[in-house]
Amino acid sequence: MERTHSRALAAPLREPVPLLAAYDAGVTAICQLAAEFDDASWGAQTPLPEWRAIELAGHLRCSAEDLHEYLDEAPVSRYARLMATGAHPDTLRRKLTRQNAAELAALPDAPPAEHIAAFAASARSYAARVAAVWDLPHHQYRDTVVTVGGMAGAATAEWHLHAFDLAQALGRAYRPADPSAVLAGWQAGMPHLPIGAGPGAKGVRHLDPWHAVLAVSGRLARPGQDDAVVPSWLLRAVWPARLRLRRKG
């Protein structure tokens, strides 16, 4: 990784405090939303077609634990090795989806509340680790180096997106208190998915920061309706038709 220092940084986050405040807010939001679920509602579908709320609780636990592994082994972790391939975002998504499924299958049976508690403890201990190594390289995607701070930014966006998913499963709206910090986190940590990429982002004009993150992640709130989401599978289905209509117009 010696040569990475001469390459571009992904919208570096120079100051950890605002980002880590948004990170902690995302963890808190997940915990607060999880406390509203009961045995029946944990079976509710999230905006992610492959996951109900109960599976999302397990995924959150796995994701937080993975962050520690990636930091321990940076810049040569299994995540860093995957990103170093420079593969197309669709290929990366498929590989990460398979990894997520395997980790979830290997997770010991436990009530979702236990998974959420383990997630919160792991996520908060990760935040306590990163400030001291904020500017060190974490991984690289093509010509872009993502620092440890950038990876914390990606995690910040993930926590708020999954808070959105849990809120949707409850039939609730969700919007982070500092959407600009969430957007900055995405931009710093996800160079393989720049804002404006993906089926949820194309053709959308005048996005606010939160709508931009929803869109690029495949969750698209309709303007003025933070509690409404168009699933990514539907966006992929209707986008070609929208192109045809635009060309005719």
Helices and strands as residue ranges (DSSP letters): G 2-6, E 8-9, H 16-34, G 41-43, H 53-73, H 78-84, H 89-106, H 112-130, G 131-133, E 137-141, E 144-147, H 148-169, H 179-189, H 209-216, E 220-222, E 225-230, H 232-248
